[in-house]
Amino acid sequence: MNELERLIKENAELKQENERLVEEIEKLKLDQWRLNNLMEDENTPSPWDLDCITNVFKWSPQFRKLLNYKSEEDFPNVAESWINRLHPHDRQRTLDEFEKHISDKSGQYPYDVYYQILPNGFEHGQKGAN
């Protein structure tokens, strides 16, 4: 194989890889769109979402409502919104379990913990499950 043939073959392979990556990006965009719409759906069971690439939390409107918060301004899309409102007796155990769940690359470690959260000075029991 001469140099020109090698370059043509290499170019074709790079073009194929590029097409594969473009398809993958489109799938990820669609997944993100679905997830964003799911979080806005009042019937969604998930109180939160974590984008593992950007490390950004998103709290569902239902979760905010459950805790008597009206908007993102009252309960911002950051982990600290939740962490700072965990009952002191439950905080460490809840965070330890959450860390184990998030760190489990196999997806087999469930996050199923009962904890109390303190919104606006009131105590509410909230079962965290995912």
Secondary structure, DSSP 8 states (H G I E B T S, - for coil): --HHHHHHHHHHHHHHHHHHHHHHHHHHHHHHHHHHHHHH-TT---SEEEETTTTEEEE-HHHHHHTT--STTTS-SSHHHHHTTB-TTTHHHHHHHHHHHHH-TTS-S--EEEEEE-GGG--EEEEEE-
